[in-house]
Amino acid sequence: MNVIYVYLIFRKKGYAFGSLSAVFDYLTEDDVGIKKTTLLHRSGKLPLITRRAIINKLPILRKKRNDKKD
């Protein structure tokens, strides 16, 4: 499972999203510095650096399962 991390350079703030489309529910194309369609087409080439943001796909680290045997 991955998370999309967007760091806005000029605001000095980072945001985590569950999908690339979710980015544009909260931020505008002007905020990110790239159009939604362009980002969706270039998603295989992350990290992506624009003039306004750094967009990266990061894995979510989860606790390892403990299999209890009774």
CHARMM internal coordinates of N, CA and C (Angstrom, degrees):
IC EDIT
DIST 1 N 1 CA 1.4523
DIST 1 CA 1 C 1.5307
ANGL 1 N 1 CA 1 C 108.24
DIST 1 C 2 N 1.3348
ANGL 1 CA 1 C 2 N 115.34
DIHE 1 N 1 CA 1 C 2 N 138.79
DIST 2 N 2 CA 1.4620
ANGL 1 C 2 N 2 CA 120.54
DIHE 1 CA 1 C 2 N 2 CA -177.13
DIST 2 CA 2 C 1.5166
ANGL 2 N 2 CA 2 C 111.29
DIHE 1 C 2 N 2 CA 2 C -123.71
DIST 2 C 3 N 1.3105
ANGL 2 CA 2 C 3 N 114.95
DIHE 2 N 2 CA 2 C 3 N 161.84
DIST 3 N 3 CA 1.4556
ANGL 2 C 3 N 3 CA 122.24
DIHE 2 CA 2 C 3 N 3 CA 174.70
DIST 3 CA 3 C 1.5297
ANGL 3 N 3 CA 3 C 107.37
DIHE 2 C 3 N 3 CA 3 C -126.79
DIST 3 C 4 N 1.3259
ANGL 3 CA 3 C 4 N 116.20
DIHE 3 N 3 CA 3 C 4 N 144.43
DIST 4 N 4 CA 1.4596
ANGL 3 C 4 N 4 CA 121.38
DIHE 3 CA 3 C 4 N 4 CA 176.30
DIST 4 CA 4 C 1.5220
ANGL 4 N 4 CA 4 C 106.94
DIHE 3 C 4 N 4 CA 4 C -94.20
DIST 4 C 5 N 1.3263
ANGL 4 CA 4 C 5 N 116.61
DIHE 4 N 4 CA 4 C 5 N 119.04
DIST 5 N 5 CA 1.4595
ANGL 4 C 5 N 5 CA 121.45
DIHE 4 CA 4 C 5 N 5 CA -178.86
DIST 5 CA 5 C 1.5224
ANGL 5 N 5 CA 5 C 108.42
DIHE 4 C 5 N 5 CA 5 C -106.85
DIST 5 C 6 N 1.3321
ANGL 5 CA 5 C 6 N 115.68
DIHE 5 N 5 CA 5 C 6 N 124.70
DIST 6 N 6 CA 1.4658
ANGL 5 C 6 N 6 CA 121.96
DIHE 5 CA 5 C 6 N 6 CA 179.86
DIST 6 CA 6 C 1.5222
ANGL 6 N 6 CA 6 C 108.02
DIHE 5 C 6 N 6 CA 6 C -117.78
DIST 6 C 7 N 1.3206
ANGL 6 CA 6 C 7 N 116.26
DIHE 6 N 6 CA 6 C 7 N 119.08
DIST 7 N 7 CA 1.4606
ANGL 6 C 7 N 7 CA 121.80
DIHE 6 CA 6 C 7 N 7 CA 176.43
DIST 7 CA 7 C 1.5194
ANGL 7 N 7 CA 7 C 107.77
DIHE 6 C 7 N 7 CA 7 C -106.90
DIST 7 C 8 N 1.3456
ANGL 7 CA 7 C 8 N 116.23
DIHE 7 N 7 CA 7 C 8 N 117.08
DIST 8 N 8 CA 1.4594
ANGL 7 C 8 N 8 CA 121.24
DIHE 7 CA 7 C 8 N 8 CA 178.47
DIST 8 CA 8 C 1.5229
ANGL 8 N 8 CA 8 C 108.37
DIHE 7 C 8 N 8 CA 8 C -86.01
DIST 8 C 9 N 1.3037
ANGL 8 CA 8 C 9 N 116.60
DIHE 8 N 8 CA 8 C 9 N 115.70
DIST 9 N 9 CA 1.4594
ANGL 8 C 9 N 9 CA 123.14
DIHE 8 CA 8 C 9 N 9 CA -171.57
DIST 9 CA 9 C 1.5214
ANGL 9 N 9 CA 9 C 112.20
DIHE 8 C 9 N 9 CA 9 C -62.65
DIST 9 C 10 N 1.3281
ANGL 9 CA 9 C 10 N 117.77
DIHE 9 N 9 CA 9 C 10 N -48.31
DIST 10 N 10 CA 1.4624
ANGL 9 C 10 N 10 CA 120.32
DIHE 9 CA 9 C 10 N 10 CA -174.87
DIST 10 CA 10 C 1.5245
ANGL 10 N 10 CA 10 C 112.88
DIHE 9 C 10 N 10 CA 10 C -76.74
DIST 10 C 11 N 1.3305
ANGL 10 CA 10 C 11 N 117.30
DIHE 10 N 10 CA 10 C 11 N -28.64
DIST 11 N 11 CA 1.4720
ANGL 10 C 11 N 11 CA 119.97
DIHE 10 CA 10 C 11 N 11 CA 177.34
DIST 11 CA 11 C 1.5269
ANGL 11 N 11 CA 11 C 111.55
DIHE 10 C 11 N 11 CA 11 C -85.22
DIST 11 C 12 N 1.3230
ANGL 11 CA 11 C 12 N 115.82
DIHE 11 N 11 CA 11 C 12 N -17.26
DIST 12 N 12 CA 1.4652
ANGL 11 C 12 N 12 CA 122.36
DIHE 11 CA 11 C 12 N 12 CA -176.15
DIST 12 CA 12 C 1.5246
ANGL 12 N 12 CA 12 C 110.86
DIHE 11 C 12 N 12 CA 12 C 55.67
DIST 12 C 13 N 1.3375
ANGL 12 CA 12 C 13 N 115.38
DIHE 12 N 12 CA 12 C 13 N 47.85
DIST 13 N 13 CA 1.4621
ANGL 12 C 13 N 13 CA 122.62
DIHE 12 CA 12 C 13 N 13 CA 179.12
DIST 13 CA 13 C 1.5158
ANGL 13 N 13 CA 13 C 109.21
DIHE 12 C 13 N 13 CA 13 C -133.97
DIST 13 C 14 N 1.3151
ANGL 13 CA 13 C 14 N 115.18
DIHE 13 N 13 CA 13 C 14 N 146.13
DIST 14 N 14 CA 1.4531
ANGL 13 C 14 N 14 CA 120.98
DIHE 13 CA 13 C 14 N 14 CA 176.81
DIST 14 CA 14 C 1.5121
ANGL 14 N 14 CA 14 C 111.11
DIHE 13 C 14 N 14 CA 14 C -117.06
DIST 14 C 15 N 1.3290
ANGL 14 CA 14 C 15 N 116.18
DIHE 14 N 14 CA 14 C 15 N 146.47
DIST 15 N 15 CA 1.4557
ANGL 14 C 15 N 15 CA 122.55
DIHE 14 CA 14 C 15 N 15 CA -179.53
DIST 15 CA 15 C 1.5204
ANGL 15 N 15 CA 15 C 108.83
DIHE 14 C 15 N 15 CA 15 C -133.02
DIST 15 C 16 N 1.3253
ANGL 15 CA 15 C 16 N 116.65
DIHE 15 N 15 CA 15 C 16 N 144.69
DIST 16 N 16 CA 1.4582
ANGL 15 C 16 N 16 CA 122.19
DIHE 15 CA 15 C 16 N 16 CA 176.73
DIST 16 CA 16 C 1.5260
ANGL 16 N 16 CA 16 C 109.09
DIHE 15 C 16 N 16 CA 16 C -114.19
DIST 16 C 17 N 1.3364
ANGL 16 CA 16 C 17 N 116.14
DIHE 16 N 16 CA 16 C 17 N 134.95
DIST 17 N 17 CA 1.4581
ANGL 16 C 17 N 17 CA 122.14
DIHE 16 CA 16 C 17 N 17 CA -177.57
DIST 17 CA 17 C 1.5203
ANGL 17 N 17 CA 17 C 109.80
DIHE 16 C 17 N 17 CA 17 C -129.82
DIST 17 C 18 N 1.3191
ANGL 17 CA 17 C 18 N 115.56
DIHE 17 N 17 CA 17 C 18 N 154.45
DIST 18 N 18 CA 1.4582
ANGL 17 C 18 N 18 CA 121.10
DIHE 17 CA 17 C 18 N 18 CA 178.65
DIST 18 CA 18 C 1.5147
ANGL 18 N 18 CA 18 C 113.59
DIHE 17 C 18 N 18 CA 18 C -81.72
DIST 18 C 19 N 1.3347
ANGL 18 CA 18 C 19 N 117.76
DIHE 18 N 18 CA 18 C 19 N -18.42
DIST 19 N 19 CA 1.4655
ANGL 18 C 19 N 19 CA 121.22
DIHE 18 CA 18 C 19 N 19 CA 179.70
DIST 19 CA 19 C 1.5234
ANGL 19 N 19 CA 19 C 109.45
DIHE 18 C 19 N 19 CA 19 C -154.41
DIST 19 C 20 N 1.3185
ANGL 19 CA 19 C 20 N 115.38
DIHE 19 N 19 CA 19 C 20 N 164.97
DIST 20 N 20 CA 1.4638
ANGL 19 C 20 N 20 CA 119.90
DIHE 19 CA 19 C 20 N 20 CA 177.92
DIST 20 CA 20 C 1.5261
ANGL 20 N 20 CA 20 C 111.17
DIHE 19 C 20 N 20 CA 20 C -66.46
DIST 20 C 21 N 1.3211
ANGL 20 CA 20 C 21 N 117.33
DIHE 20 N 20 CA 20 C 21 N -37.12
DIST 21 N 21 CA 1.4659
ANGL 20 C 21 N 21 CA 120.45
DIHE 20 CA 20 C 21 N 21 CA 179.50
DIST 21 CA 21 C 1.5180
ANGL 21 N 21 CA 21 C 111.59
DIHE 20 C 21 N 21 CA 21 C -65.79
DIST 21 C 22 N 1.3242
ANGL 21 CA 21 C 22 N 117.43
DIHE 21 N 21 CA 21 C 22 N -32.61
DIST 22 N 22 CA 1.4669
ANGL 21 C 22 N 22 CA 121.31
DIHE 21 CA 21 C 22 N 22 CA -179.79
DIST 22 CA 22 C 1.5235
ANGL 22 N 22 CA 22 C 111.79
DIHE 21 C 22 N 22 CA 22 C -65.04
DIST 22 C 23 N 1.3106
ANGL 22 CA 22 C 23 N 117.52
DIHE 22 N 22 CA 22 C 23 N -26.02
DIST 23 N 23 CA 1.4657
ANGL 22 C 23 N 23 CA 121.20
DIHE 22 CA 22 C 23 N 23 CA 178.67
DIST 23 CA 23 C 1.5236
ANGL 23 N 23 CA 23 C 109.72
DIHE 22 C 23 N 23 CA 23 C -55.41
DIST 23 C 24 N 1.3272
ANGL 23 CA 23 C 24 N 116.31
DIHE 23 N 23 CA 23 C 24 N -42.86
DIST 24 N 24 CA 1.4600
ANGL 23 C 24 N 24 CA 120.89
DIHE 23 CA 23 C 24 N 24 CA -174.33
DIST 24 CA 24 C 1.5269
ANGL 24 N 24 CA 24 C 113.34
DIHE 23 C 24 N 24 CA 24 C -84.76
DIST 24 C 25 N 1.3292
ANGL 24 CA 24 C 25 N 117.58
DIHE 24 N 24 CA 24 C 25 N -2.62
DIST 25 N 25 CA 1.4657
ANGL 24 C 25 N 25 CA 120.52
DIHE 24 CA 24 C 25 N 25 CA 169.29
DIST 25 CA 25 C 1.5225
ANGL 25 N 25 CA 25 C 110.22
DIHE 24 C 25 N 25 CA 25 C -76.52
DIST 25 C 26 N 1.3288
ANGL 25 CA 25 C 26 N 117.02
DIHE 25 N 25 CA 25 C 26 N -23.99
DIST 26 N 26 CA 1.4634
ANGL 25 C 26 N 26 CA 121.70
DIHE 25 CA 25 C 26 N 26 CA -175.84
DIST 26 CA 26 C 1.5254
ANGL 26 N 26 CA 26 C 113.55
DIHE 25 C 26 N 26 CA 26 C -114.28
DIST 26 C 27 N 1.3149
ANGL 26 CA 26 C 27 N 117.17
DIHE 26 N 26 CA 26 C 27 N -28.10
DIST 27 N 27 CA 1.4635
ANGL 26 C 27 N 27 CA 121.75
DIHE 26 CA 26 C 27 N 27 CA -177.84
DIST 27 CA 27 C 1.5239
ANGL 27 N 27 CA 27 C 109.45
DIHE 26 C 27 N 27 CA 27 C -122.41
DIST 27 C 28 N 1.3208
ANGL 27 CA 27 C 28 N 116.49
DIHE 27 N 27 CA 27 C 28 N 150.97
DIST 28 N 28 CA 1.4630
ANGL 27 C 28 N 28 CA 120.25
DIHE 27 CA 27 C 28 N 28 CA 177.88
DIST 28 CA 28 C 1.5259
ANGL 28 N 28 CA 28 C 110.07
DIHE 27 C 28 N 28 CA 28 C -88.60
DIST 28 C 29 N 1.3215
ANGL 28 CA 28 C 29 N 114.81
DIHE 28 N 28 CA 28 C 29 N 167.09
DIST 29 N 29 CA 1.4621
ANGL 28 C 29 N 29 CA 119.63
DIHE 28 CA 28 C 29 N 29 CA 176.45
DIST 29 CA 29 C 1.5208
ANGL 29 N 29 CA 29 C 110.77
DIHE 28 C 29 N 29 CA 29 C -63.37
DIST 29 C 30 N 1.3294
ANGL 29 CA 29 C 30 N 117.19
DIHE 29 N 29 CA 29 C 30 N -31.65
DIST 30 N 30 CA 1.4696
ANGL 29 C 30 N 30 CA 120.70
DIHE 29 CA 29 C 30 N 30 CA 176.58
DIST 30 CA 30 C 1.5255
ANGL 30 N 30 CA 30 C 111.23
DIHE 29 C 30 N 30 CA 30 C -68.53
DIST 30 C 31 N 1.3386
ANGL 30 CA 30 C 31 N 117.68
DIHE 30 N 30 CA 30 C 31 N -36.90
DIST 31 N 31 CA 1.4652
ANGL 30 C 31 N 31 CA 121.22
DIHE 30 CA 30 C 31 N 31 CA 177.91
DIST 31 CA 31 C 1.5258
ANGL 31 N 31 CA 31 C 110.74
DIHE 30 C 31 N 31 CA 31 C -61.67
DIST 31 C 32 N 1.3251
ANGL 31 CA 31 C 32 N 115.70
DIHE 31 N 31 CA 31 C 32 N -43.59
DIST 32 N 32 CA 1.4631
ANGL 31 C 32 N 32 CA 121.65
DIHE 31 CA 31 C 32 N 32 CA -173.80
DIST 32 CA 32 C 1.5275
ANGL 32 N 32 CA 32 C 111.86
DIHE 31 C 32 N 32 CA 32 C -85.50
DIST 32 C 33 N 1.3226
ANGL 32 CA 32 C 33 N 116.85
DIHE 32 N 32 CA 32 C 33 N -28.91
DIST 33 N 33 CA 1.4576
ANGL 32 C 33 N 33 CA 119.93
DIHE 32 CA 32 C 33 N 33 CA 179.45
DIST 33 CA 33 C 1.5134
ANGL 33 N 33 CA 33 C 114.28
DIHE 32 C 33 N 33 CA 33 C 86.22
DIST 33 C 34 N 1.3411
ANGL 33 CA 33 C 34 N 116.82
DIHE 33 N 33 CA 33 C 34 N 18.01
DIST 34 N 34 CA 1.4615
ANGL 33 C 34 N 34 CA 121.32
DIHE 33 CA 33 C 34 N 34 CA 179.29
DIST 34 CA 34 C 1.5231
ANGL 34 N 34 CA 34 C 108.02
DIHE 33 C 34 N 34 CA 34 C -154.89
DIST 34 C 35 N 1.3308
ANGL 34 CA 34 C 35 N 116.83
DIHE 34 N 34 CA 34 C 35 N 148.62
DIST 35 N 35 CA 1.4613
ANGL 34 C 35 N 35 CA 120.45
DIHE 34 CA 34 C 35 N 35 CA 177.95
DIST 35 CA 35 C 1.5233
ANGL 35 N 35 CA 35 C 109.88
DIHE 34 C 35 N 35 CA 35 C -78.40
DIST 35 C 36 N 1.3302
ANGL 35 CA 35 C 36 N 115.29
DIHE 35 N 35 CA 35 C 36 N 152.57
DIST 36 N 36 CA 1.4611
ANGL 35 C 36 N 36 CA 120.90
DIHE 35 CA 35 C 36 N 36 CA -178.18
DIST 36 CA 36 C 1.5298
ANGL 36 N 36 CA 36 C 111.47
DIHE 35 C 36 N 36 CA 36 C -58.06
DIST 36 C 37 N 1.3202
ANGL 36 CA 36 C 37 N 117.59
DIHE 36 N 36 CA 36 C 37 N -45.43
DIST 37 N 37 CA 1.4665
ANGL 36 C 37 N 37 CA 120.32
DIHE 36 CA 36 C 37 N 37 CA -178.20
DIST 37 CA 37 C 1.5276
ANGL 37 N 37 CA 37 C 111.60
DIHE 36 C 37 N 37 CA 37 C -63.18
DIST 37 C 38 N 1.3101
ANGL 37 CA 37 C 38 N 116.72
DIHE 37 N 37 CA 37 C 38 N -39.05
DIST 38 N 38 CA 1.4662
ANGL 37 C 38 N 38 CA 120.48
DIHE 37 CA 37 C 38 N 38 CA 178.45
DIST 38 CA 38 C 1.5211
ANGL 38 N 38 CA 38 C 110.74
DIHE 37 C 38 N 38 CA 38 C -65.29
DIST 38 C 39 N 1.3189
ANGL 38 CA 38 C 39 N 116.91
DIHE 38 N 38 CA 38 C 39 N -43.04
DIST 39 N 39 CA 1.4654
ANGL 38 C 39 N 39 CA 120.47
DIHE 38 CA 38 C 39 N 39 CA 179.62
DIST 39 CA 39 C 1.5225
ANGL 39 N 39 CA 39 C 110.93
DIHE 38 C 39 N 39 CA 39 C -64.02
DIST 39 C 40 N 1.3259
ANGL 39 CA 39 C 40 N 117.45
DIHE 39 N 39 CA 39 C 40 N -41.85
DIST 40 N 40 CA 1.4603
ANGL 39 C 40 N 40 CA 120.30
DIHE 39 CA 39 C 40 N 40 CA 179.33
DIST 40 CA 40 C 1.5260
ANGL 40 N 40 CA 40 C 111.21
DIHE 39 C 40 N 40 CA 40 C -63.76
DIST 40 C 41 N 1.3295
ANGL 40 CA 40 C 41 N 118.52
DIHE 40 N 40 CA 40 C 41 N -36.51
DIST 41 N 41 CA 1.4611
ANGL 40 C 41 N 41 CA 121.55
DIHE 40 CA 40 C 41 N 41 CA 178.84
DIST 41 CA 41 C 1.5299
ANGL 41 N 41 CA 41 C 112.31
DIHE 40 C 41 N 41 CA 41 C -74.04
DIST 41 C 42 N 1.3126
ANGL 41 CA 41 C 42 N 117.20
DIHE 41 N 41 CA 41 C 42 N -29.48
DIST 42 N 42 CA 1.4700
ANGL 41 C 42 N 42 CA 120.83
DIHE 41 CA 41 C 42 N 42 CA -177.42
DIST 42 CA 42 C 1.5207
ANGL 42 N 42 CA 42 C 112.38
DIHE 41 C 42 N 42 CA 42 C -98.53
DIST 42 C 43 N 1.3173
ANGL 42 CA 42 C 43 N 118.10
DIHE 42 N 42 CA 42 C 43 N 12.31
DIST 43 N 43 CA 1.4633
ANGL 42 C 43 N 43 CA 121.41
DIHE 42 CA 42 C 43 N 43 CA -174.14
DIST 43 CA 43 C 1.5238
ANGL 43 N 43 CA 43 C 113.09
DIHE 42 C 43 N 43 CA 43 C -62.42
DIST 43 C 44 N 1.3228
ANGL 43 CA 43 C 44 N 118.21
DIHE 43 N 43 CA 43 C 44 N -23.72
DIST 44 N 44 CA 1.4564
ANGL 43 C 44 N 44 CA 120.81
DIHE 43 CA 43 C 44 N 44 CA 178.25
DIST 44 CA 44 C 1.5181
ANGL 44 N 44 CA 44 C 113.28
DIHE 43 C 44 N 44 CA 44 C -75.41
DIST 44 C 45 N 1.3258
ANGL 44 CA 44 C 45 N 116.67
DIHE 44 N 44 CA 44 C 45 N -9.67
DIST 45 N 45 CA 1.4664
ANGL 44 C 45 N 45 CA 121.29
DIHE 44 CA 44 C 45 N 45 CA -177.31
DIST 45 CA 45 C 1.5195
ANGL 45 N 45 CA 45 C 111.55
DIHE 44 C 45 N 45 CA 45 C -111.58
DIST 45 C 46 N 1.3216
ANGL 45 CA 45 C 46 N 117.00
DIHE 45 N 45 CA 45 C 46 N 38.45
DIST 46 N 46 CA 1.4657
ANGL 45 C 46 N 46 CA 120.17
DIHE 45 CA 45 C 46 N 46 CA 178.18
DIST 46 CA 46 C 1.5152
ANGL 46 N 46 CA 46 C 108.78
DIHE 45 C 46 N 46 CA 46 C -83.78
DIST 46 C 47 N 1.3017
ANGL 46 CA 46 C 47 N 121.39
DIHE 46 N 46 CA 46 C 47 N 146.60
DIST 47 N 47 CA 1.4606
ANGL 46 C 47 N 47 CA 128.32
DIHE 46 CA 46 C 47 N 47 CA 7.67
DIST 47 CA 47 C 1.5319
ANGL 47 N 47 CA 47 C 111.71
DIHE 46 C 47 N 47 CA 47 C -73.49
DIST 47 C 48 N 1.3156
ANGL 47 CA 47 C 48 N 113.78
DIHE 47 N 47 CA 47 C 48 N 149.35
DIST 48 N 48 CA 1.4533
ANGL 47 C 48 N 48 CA 122.33
DIHE 47 CA 47 C 48 N 48 CA -179.52
DIST 48 CA 48 C 1.5224
ANGL 48 N 48 CA 48 C 108.08
DIHE 47 C 48 N 48 CA 48 C -122.15
DIST 48 C 49 N 1.3148
ANGL 48 CA 48 C 49 N 116.43
DIHE 48 N 48 CA 48 C 49 N 128.44
DIST 49 N 49 CA 1.4626
ANGL 48 C 49 N 49 CA 120.80
DIHE 48 CA 48 C 49 N 49 CA -178.91
DIST 49 CA 49 C 1.5192
ANGL 49 N 49 CA 49 C 108.49
DIHE 48 C 49 N 49 CA 49 C -113.60
DIST 49 C 50 N 1.3368
ANGL 49 CA 49 C 50 N 116.07
DIHE 49 N 49 CA 49 C 50 N 123.14
DIST 50 N 50 CA 1.4590
ANGL 49 C 50 N 50 CA 121.70
DIHE 49 CA 49 C 50 N 50 CA 174.71
DIST 50 CA 50 C 1.5263
ANGL 50 N 50 CA 50 C 107.47
DIHE 49 C 50 N 50 CA 50 C -110.41
DIST 50 C 51 N 1.3107
ANGL 50 CA 50 C 51 N 116.05
DIHE 50 N 50 CA 50 C 51 N -177.54
DIST 51 N 51 CA 1.4727
ANGL 50 C 51 N 51 CA 119.30
DIHE 50 CA 50 C 51 N 51 CA 178.09
DIST 51 CA 51 C 1.5187
ANGL 51 N 51 CA 51 C 111.78
DIHE 50 C 51 N 51 CA 51 C -69.49
DIST 51 C 52 N 1.3200
ANGL 51 CA 51 C 52 N 116.78
DIHE 51 N 51 CA 51 C 52 N -20.56
DIST 52 N 52 CA 1.4585
ANGL 51 C 52 N 52 CA 120.54
DIHE 51 CA 51 C 52 N 52 CA -174.88
DIST 52 CA 52 C 1.5201
ANGL 52 N 52 CA 52 C 114.64
DIHE 51 C 52 N 52 CA 52 C -114.20
DIST 52 C 53 N 1.3288
ANGL 52 CA 52 C 53 N 118.39
DIHE 52 N 52 CA 52 C 53 N -17.65
DIST 53 N 53 CA 1.4625
ANGL 52 C 53 N 53 CA 119.62
DIHE 52 CA 52 C 53 N 53 CA -172.88
DIST 53 CA 53 C 1.5226
ANGL 53 N 53 CA 53 C 111.86
DIHE 52 C 53 N 53 CA 53 C -151.70
DIST 53 C 54 N 1.3251
ANGL 53 CA 53 C 54 N 113.61
DIHE 53 N 53 CA 53 C 54 N 160.23
DIST 54 N 54 CA 1.4567
ANGL 53 C 54 N 54 CA 122.39
DIHE 53 CA 53 C 54 N 54 CA 170.20
DIST 54 CA 54 C 1.5219
ANGL 54 N 54 CA 54 C 105.55
DIHE 53 C 54 N 54 CA 54 C -117.79
DIST 54 C 55 N 1.3312
ANGL 54 CA 54 C 55 N 116.15
DIHE 54 N 54 CA 54 C 55 N 122.37
DIST 55 N 55 CA 1.4581
ANGL 54 C 55 N 55 CA 121.63
DIHE 54 CA 54 C 55 N 55 CA -176.17
DIST 55 CA 55 C 1.5167
ANGL 55 N 55 CA 55 C 107.48
DIHE 54 C 55 N 55 CA 55 C -115.43
DIST 55 C 56 N 1.3358
ANGL 55 CA 55 C 56 N 115.85
DIHE 55 N 55 CA 55 C 56 N 127.07
DIST 56 N 56 CA 1.4518
ANGL 55 C 56 N 56 CA 120.64
DIHE 55 CA 55 C 56 N 56 CA -176.17
DIST 56 CA 56 C 1.5155
ANGL 56 N 56 CA 56 C 109.83
DIHE 55 C 56 N 56 CA 56 C -139.76
DIST 56 C 57 N 1.3192
ANGL 56 CA 56 C 57 N 115.95
DIHE 56 N 56 CA 56 C 57 N 154.00
DIST 57 N 57 CA 1.4609
ANGL 56 C 57 N 57 CA 121.90
DIHE 56 CA 56 C 57 N 57 CA 175.13
DIST 57 CA 57 C 1.5243
ANGL 57 N 57 CA 57 C 106.95
DIHE 56 C 57 N 57 CA 57 C -109.83
DIST 57 C 58 N 1.3265
ANGL 57 CA 57 C 58 N 116.06
DIHE 57 N 57 CA 57 C 58 N 121.81
DIST 58 N 58 CA 1.4602
ANGL 57 C 58 N 58 CA 121.06
DIHE 57 CA 57 C 58 N 58 CA -176.24
DIST 58 CA 58 C 1.5199
ANGL 58 N 58 CA 58 C 110.40
DIHE 57 C 58 N 58 CA 58 C -122.99
DIST 58 C 59 N 1.3353
ANGL 58 CA 58 C 59 N 117.60
DIHE 58 N 58 CA 58 C 59 N 146.43
DIST 59 N 59 CA 1.4643
ANGL 58 C 59 N 59 CA 119.35
DIHE 58 CA 58 C 59 N 59 CA 176.95
DIST 59 CA 59 C 1.5280
ANGL 59 N 59 CA 59 C 110.76
DIHE 58 C 59 N 59 CA 59 C -75.44
DIST 59 C 60 N 1.3143
ANGL 59 CA 59 C 60 N 115.00
DIHE 59 N 59 CA 59 C 60 N 147.13
DIST 60 N 60 CA 1.4648
ANGL 59 C 60 N 60 CA 120.14
DIHE 59 CA 59 C 60 N 60 CA 173.47
DIST 60 CA 60 C 1.5214
ANGL 60 N 60 CA 60 C 106.78
DIHE 59 C 60 N 60 CA 60 C -88.84
DIST 60 C 61 N 1.2965
ANGL 60 CA 60 C 61 N 116.57
DIHE 60 N 60 CA 60 C 61 N 125.86
DIST 61 N 61 CA 1.4602
ANGL 60 C 61 N 61 CA 121.12
DIHE 60 CA 60 C 61 N 61 CA 179.08
DIST 61 CA 61 C 1.5187
ANGL 61 N 61 CA 61 C 108.48
DIHE 60 C 61 N 61 CA 61 C -91.24
DIST 61 C 62 N 1.3194
ANGL 61 CA 61 C 62 N 115.35
DIHE 61 N 61 CA 61 C 62 N 127.79
DIST 62 N 62 CA 1.4579
ANGL 61 C 62 N 62 CA 120.22
DIHE 61 CA 61 C 62 N 62 CA -178.11
DIST 62 CA 62 C 1.5172
ANGL 62 N 62 CA 62 C 109.34
DIHE 61 C 62 N 62 CA 62 C -120.30
DIST 62 C 63 N 1.3067
ANGL 62 CA 62 C 63 N 114.38
DIHE 62 N 62 CA 62 C 63 N 159.64
DIST 63 N 63 CA 1.4526
ANGL 62 C 63 N 63 CA 120.06
DIHE 62 CA 62 C 63 N 63 CA 176.80
DIST 63 CA 63 C 1.5190
ANGL 63 N 63 CA 63 C 109.28
DIHE 62 C 63 N 63 CA 63 C -64.76
DIST 63 C 64 N 1.3112
ANGL 63 CA 63 C 64 N 116.17
DIHE 63 N 63 CA 63 C 64 N 140.02
DIST 64 N 64 CA 1.4527
ANGL 63 C 64 N 64 CA 120.02
DIHE 63 CA 63 C 64 N 64 CA 177.70
DIST 64 CA 64 C 1.5227
ANGL 64 N 64 CA 64 C 109.38
DIHE 63 C 64 N 64 CA 64 C -72.84
DIST 64 C 65 N 1.3138
ANGL 64 CA 64 C 65 N 114.97
DIHE 64 N 64 CA 64 C 65 N 146.49
DIST 65 N 65 CA 1.4657
ANGL 64 C 65 N 65 CA 120.11
DIHE 64 CA 64 C 65 N 65 CA -179.51
DIST 65 CA 65 C 1.5161
ANGL 65 N 65 CA 65 C 110.85
DIHE 64 C 65 N 65 CA 65 C -72.69
DIST 65 C 66 N 1.3090
ANGL 65 CA 65 C 66 N 114.88
DIHE 65 N 65 CA 65 C 66 N 141.62
DIST 66 N 66 CA 1.4595
ANGL 65 C 66 N 66 CA 121.31
DIHE 65 CA 65 C 66 N 66 CA 170.79
DIST 66 CA 66 C 1.5130
ANGL 66 N 66 CA 66 C 106.90
DIHE 65 C 66 N 66 CA 66 C -105.96
DIST 66 C 67 N 1.2985
ANGL 66 CA 66 C 67 N 117.42
DIHE 66 N 66 CA 66 C 67 N 110.68
DIST 67 N 67 CA 1.4612
ANGL 66 C 67 N 67 CA 120.50
DIHE 66 CA 66 C 67 N 67 CA 177.27
DIST 67 CA 67 C 1.5200
ANGL 67 N 67 CA 67 C 108.07
DIHE 66 C 67 N 67 CA 67 C -86.65
DIST 67 C 68 N 1.3263
ANGL 67 CA 67 C 68 N 114.21
DIHE 67 N 67 CA 67 C 68 N 108.25
DIST 68 N 68 CA 1.4697
ANGL 67 C 68 N 68 CA 119.39
DIHE 67 CA 67 C 68 N 68 CA 179.26
DIST 68 CA 68 C 1.5150
ANGL 68 N 68 CA 68 C 109.18
DIHE 67 C 68 N 68 CA 68 C -87.46
DIST 68 C 69 N 1.2946
ANGL 68 CA 68 C 69 N 115.66
DIHE 68 N 68 CA 68 C 69 N 131.63
DIST 69 N 69 CA 1.4652
ANGL 68 C 69 N 69 CA 120.98
DIHE 68 CA 68 C 69 N 69 CA 176.39
DIST 69 CA 69 C 1.5193
ANGL 69 N 69 CA 69 C 107.55
DIHE 68 C 69 N 69 CA 69 C -114.89
DIST 69 C 70 N 1.3098
ANGL 69 CA 69 C 70 N 113.96
DIHE 69 N 69 CA 69 C 70 N 121.45
DIST 70 N 70 CA 1.4830
ANGL 69 C 70 N 70 CA 119.13
DIHE 69 CA 69 C 70 N 70 CA 179.88
DIST 70 CA 70 C 1.4927
ANGL 70 N 70 CA 70 C 111.38
DIHE 69 C 70 N 70 CA 70 C -96.61
END
COOR INIT
IC SEED 1 N 1 CA 1 C
IC BUILD
